[in-house]
C-alpha cells in the first residue's frame, strides 16, 4: 500500500529538509500480535502507520521468572524510522554473592547483576552490548532523568512487605549503520525491590524498555508518530490470564519440568481459558496503570493530541498537527489537514470524525 505522507517525508529526509507529517492524510491501522504458544490467541494490539511493517512478537522463556515478553521492531517502509520493543529484563543481586553463581549467570530465573544506578548506566553496560553491538561510532549524546514518569509508575507496582523504588530516564545515542547516521532515544523504567527481612537482597528489572530511531536530525519530528504507537498498546485479557497462570506455577515451583522449552510449551497449551475474577481485576488494573503511565510519557514527549473514539468509548492519542481525525469500527484512523477530505466518499466503511478531549 502506498503511503503518500511517509513517502514524502522520507524523500525530505534524503534531501536533508525538515519533516512535516501534516501535509496529506495519514492512516493508522491496528497491529494485532498473536501468540502461537497460546493457541495463537491475540496477545496485544497497537496502532501503527498503515504501511509500516512489524517483525518479532511474544517470546517465551523457560528459564526466566518473567516467562514471556514482547520483542519486536516496527519500521517505516524503507526501514529508516523504527520503534523497538526490547525484551523485559530482570536481575538479582546479593551482597556477598551467590556462591558458584557469578555475574551474568541465571539464578532462580533472574540474571545475577549488581543494580545499575540509572538509565544511562543500564544503556551503556547492558542494552548497547546486547542490542547495538553491530553499529559504528556509537556514543551517548544526551541523558535525562524522568522523575514524573517514575512517580506515575511507583503506585502501580507496590506489594506488601516489599520496598520498591523507581527510576525512569531517556538516553539518546548516535551511531552509523550501513553508512546512514542515526539518532535513537531509549526510554526505560527501572524498578528496584528490597526486602526488610533480607536487606542484602535486591531484585531489579525493566518495567518499560523501548526506543525510537530515525535518521540523524529527524528524530524529534518522528517522535509524535512513534509515541502514538506506544500509547495505543493494549494487552489481551485472555493472553494475560495465560501468562499469570504460567508465571504462578513457575514462581511456586510446582512444576520443575517447566524449566525446559518442550515442557513449557505443553504447559502453556493446557492453561485454563476461563479468566478468574482476580485475573480480570489484575488486567483492568494493569491497563489503567498503563494508560496513566502512557499519558505521562505523552506529556513529556508532546506532539500528540487526545481524541474521543466514538466506536470504543475511550480516548486515543494521535500525532498532533492535523485539523481533522476520523475513525472506523475496525480501529483504523485517518488524520488530515484537508478540510474537504471525507473518507466516507467512495468507501463502504463508515468513518466518524473525532473530537479532541476537552473540546
C-alpha positions in Angstrom: 0.0 0.0 0.0 1.4 3.4 -1.0 1.6 6.0 1.9 2.0 9.5 0.4 2.8 11.4 3.5 5.5 9.0 4.7 7.0 8.7 1.2 7.1 12.5 1.0 8.7 12.7 4.5 11.3 10.1 3.6 12.2 12.0 0.4 12.6 15.1 2.6 15.0 13.1 4.8 17.1 12.2 1.9 17.3 15.8 0.8 18.0 17.0 4.3 14.8 19.0 4.6 12.7 19.3 7.7 10.0 16.7 8.1 6.3 17.6 8.2 3.7 15.0 8.7 0.7 17.3 8.3 0.6 17.7 4.5 -1.6 14.8 3.4 -3.9 12.3 5.1 -2.1 9.8 7.3 -3.6 6.4 8.1 -3.1 4.3 11.2 -4.3 0.7 11.5 -4.4 -1.8 14.3 -1.4 -4.2 14.5 -2.7 -7.4 16.2 0.1 -9.6 17.6 -0.9 -13.3 18.2 1.0 -15.8 20.3 1.5 -19.2 18.7 2.4 -20.7 22.0 -1.0 -19.9 23.4 -3.2 -21.4 20.7 -2.4 -18.3 18.5 -4.7 -16.0 20.6 -4.3 -12.3 20.5 -1.5 -11.2 22.9 -1.7 -7.4 22.3 -2.6 -4.8 19.8 -1.4 -1.3 19.0 -1.8 1.4 16.3 0.8 1.6 13.5 1.1 3.7 10.3 -0.7 1.7 7.7 2.3 0.7 5.6 4.9 0.1 8.4 5.9 -3.4 9.0 6.5 -5.4 12.2 9.0 -8.2 13.0 9.1 -10.3 16.1 6.4 -10.8 18.7 5.9 -12.6 22.0 8.9 -14.6 23.2 8.5 -17.3 25.9 11.5 -18.1 28.1 11.6 -21.4 30.1 14.4 -20.2 32.4 13.0 -16.8 33.4 10.8 -15.8 36.3 9.1 -13.4 33.8 8.3 -16.2 31.3 7.0 -14.1 28.4 7.9 -10.8 26.9 7.5 -8.8 23.8 10.5 -8.4 21.5 9.9 -6.7 18.2 10.5 -3.8 15.8 8.1 -1.8 13.8 9.7 0.1 10.8 8.8 2.6 8.2 8.7 1.4 4.5 12.4 1.9 4.0 13.5 0.9 7.5 14.9 4.3 8.5 12.4 5.1 11.3 12.0 2.3 13.8 10.2 1.6 17.1 11.9 -1.1 19.0 10.3 -3.0 21.9 13.1 -4.7 23.8 12.5 -7.8 25.8 11.9 -7.2 29.5 14.9 -8.0 31.7 15.1 -8.9 35.4 18.1 -9.3 37.7 19.1 -10.3 41.2 21.9 -9.1 43.5 23.0 -10.3 46.9 25.7 -8.5 48.9 28.3 -11.2 49.4 27.4 -13.0 46.2 25.6 -16.3 45.3 28.5 -18.7 45.7 29.1 -20.5 42.5 26.8 -18.1 40.6 28.7 -15.2 39.1 27.7 -12.0 37.3 25.7 -12.9 34.2 24.6 -16.3 35.5 20.9 -17.3 35.8 19.9 -17.7 39.4 16.3 -18.9 40.0 15.1 -17.2 36.9 16.9 -13.9 37.4 20.3 -12.7 36.0 22.9 -12.1 38.6 23.9 -8.4 38.2 24.6 -5.5 40.5 21.9 -2.8 40.2 22.5 -0.1 37.6 22.3 3.4 39.0 20.2 4.9 36.2 19.1 4.7 32.6 22.4 5.8 31.3 24.4 3.1 33.1 21.9 0.5 32.1 22.1 1.6 28.5 25.9 1.6 28.3 26.5 -1.6 30.3 23.6 -3.8 29.3 21.4 -2.6 26.4 24.1 -1.5 24.0 26.3 -4.6 24.3 23.2 -6.8 23.7 21.3 -4.9 21.0 23.5 -2.2 19.4 26.9 -4.0 19.2 26.9 -4.1 15.4 26.9 -0.4 14.7 29.7 2.1 14.2 30.7 5.1 16.2 28.1 4.7 18.9 28.1 7.3 21.6 25.8 8.6 24.2 25.0 12.3 23.5 22.2 13.0 26.0 20.8 11.6 29.2 17.8 12.8 31.2 16.0 11.6 34.3 12.2 11.5 34.0 11.0 11.8 37.6 7.4 12.4 36.6 7.3 9.0 34.8 8.9 7.3 37.9 6.2 8.9 40.1 3.5 7.6 37.8 4.8 4.1 37.8 5.6 3.8 41.5 2.0 3.5 42.9 1.2 0.7 40.3 3.8 -1.8 41.4 3.7 -1.8 45.2 3.5 -5.1 47.1 3.1 -5.8 50.8 6.4 -6.5 52.5 8.5 -5.1 49.6 10.1 -1.7 49.4 10.1 -0.6 45.8 11.8 2.4 44.2 11.5 3.5 40.6 13.8 5.4 38.3 12.9 6.5 34.7 15.1 8.1 32.1 15.8 8.8 28.4 19.1 8.2 26.8 19.9 9.5 23.3 22.6 7.7 21.3 24.1 8.4 17.9 25.7 5.9 15.5 26.0 4.8 11.9 24.5 1.7 10.4 25.1 0.8 6.7 26.6 4.2 6.2 23.5 6.0 7.5 23.8 8.2 10.6 21.0 7.7 13.2 19.7 9.2 16.4 18.0 6.9 18.8 16.1 7.7 22.0 15.9 4.9 24.6 13.2 5.1 27.2 13.3 2.9 30.2 11.8 2.5 33.7 13.9 0.6 36.3 12.2 -0.9 39.4 14.3 -1.9 42.4 12.8 -4.2 45.1 14.3 -4.6 48.6 13.1 -6.7 51.5 13.4 -5.7 55.1 13.7 -9.3 56.1 16.6 -9.8 53.7 18.4 -6.5 53.5 21.3 -7.9 51.4 19.0 -8.9 48.6 17.9 -6.6 45.7 15.7 -7.6 42.8 15.6 -5.2 39.9 14.1 -5.1 36.5 13.0 -3.1 33.5 9.3 -2.1 33.8 9.5 -0.5 30.3 12.2 -0.6 27.7 11.7 0.7 24.2 13.3 3.1 21.7 12.7 5.4 18.8 15.1 5.6 15.9 15.3 8.0 12.9 17.9 9.4 10.6 20.2 12.0 12.2 18.4 15.2 12.9 14.9 13.9 12.3 14.1 12.0 15.4 12.1 14.8 17.1 9.9 15.1 14.1 9.1 11.4 14.2 8.6 11.2 17.9 4.8 12.0 17.9 4.1 9.2 15.5 6.2 6.8 17.5 4.6 7.8 20.8 1.1 7.4 19.4 2.1 3.8 18.6 3.4 3.1 22.1 0.5 4.8 23.9 -2.1 2.7 22.0 -0.6 -0.6 23.3 -3.4 -2.9 24.7 -2.9 -6.3 26.3 -5.4 -9.0 25.7 -7.1 -10.2 28.9 -7.1 -13.8 27.6 -3.4 -13.7 27.0 -2.6 -12.0 30.3 -4.7 -14.8 32.0 -2.4 -17.4 30.4 0.7 -15.5 31.4 -0.4 -15.2 35.0 -1.1 -18.9 35.3 2.3 -19.9 33.8 4.2 -17.4 36.0 2.3 -18.5 39.1 3.3 -22.1 38.5 6.9 -21.1 37.8 7.2 -19.0 41.0 5.5 -21.6 43.2 7.9 -24.2 41.8 5.1 -26.7 41.4 6.4 -27.9 38.1 10.1 -28.4 38.0 9.9 -29.8 34.4 8.7 -26.4 33.2 12.3 -25.3 33.0 12.8 -26.7 29.6 11.2 -25.4 26.4 9.2 -28.5 25.5 7.6 -28.8 28.9 6.9 -25.1 28.9 5.1 -25.4 25.5 3.0 -28.3 26.8 2.0 -26.5 29.9 1.1 -23.3 28.2 -1.2 -25.2 25.8 -3.0 -26.6 28.9 -3.7 -23.4 30.8 -7.3 -22.6 31.6 -9.0 -20.2 29.2 -11.5 -19.1 31.8 -10.4 -15.8 33.4 -10.8 -15.7 37.1 -12.2 -12.6 38.8 -8.8 -12.0 40.3 -7.0 -12.2 37.0 -9.7 -10.0 35.3 -9.2 -7.4 38.0 -5.5 -7.6 37.6 -5.9 -7.0 33.9 -8.1 -4.0 34.4 -5.7 -2.5 37.0 -2.8 -3.1 34.7 -4.4 -1.5 31.7 -5.5 1.5 33.8 -2.0 1.9 35.1 -0.5 1.6 31.6 -2.9 4.4 30.4 -1.8 6.7 33.2 1.9 6.0 32.5 1.4 6.5 28.8 -0.2 9.8 29.5 2.8 10.9 31.4 5.1 9.8 28.6 3.0 11.7 26.1 3.1 14.9 28.2 6.8 14.6 28.2 7.3 13.9 24.5 4.5 16.2 23.4 3.3 16.3 19.8 0.3 14.1 20.4 -3.4 15.0 20.8 -6.0 13.1 22.7 -9.3 12.3 20.9 -12.6 10.6 22.0 -13.2 7.4 20.0 -17.0 7.1 19.4 -16.7 3.4 18.5 -14.7 2.2 21.5 -15.8 4.8 24.1 -12.3 5.6 25.2 -9.6 8.2 24.4 -6.9 7.6 21.8 -3.7 9.6 21.3 -2.7 10.5 17.7 0.0 12.8 16.3 -0.8 16.5 16.5 -0.5 18.9 13.6 -3.7 17.8 11.9 -7.1 19.6 11.8 -9.2 16.6 11.4 -9.2 13.0 12.6 -11.5 10.1 11.6 -12.0 6.6 12.9 -13.9 3.5 11.8 -15.2 0.4 13.7 -12.2 -1.6 12.7 -9.9 0.6 14.8 -8.4 2.4 11.8 -7.7 6.2 11.9 -7.1 8.8 9.3 -5.5 12.2 10.1 -5.7 15.1 7.6 -5.3 18.8 7.2 -7.5 18.9 4.2 -10.9 20.4 5.2 -12.6 19.0 2.2 -11.4 15.4 2.8 -14.1 12.9 3.7 -13.0 9.2 3.9 -16.7 8.1 3.6 -16.7 9.2 -0.1 -16.2 6.1 -2.2 -15.9 3.9 0.9 -18.1 1.0 2.1 -16.8 1.5 5.6 -18.4 4.1 8.0 -15.9 6.7 9.2 -16.8 9.1 12.0 -15.0 12.4 12.8 -13.2 12.5 16.2 -13.3 15.3 18.7 -10.3 16.2 20.9 -10.9 15.6 24.6 -11.8 18.8 26.4 -13.1 20.4 23.2 
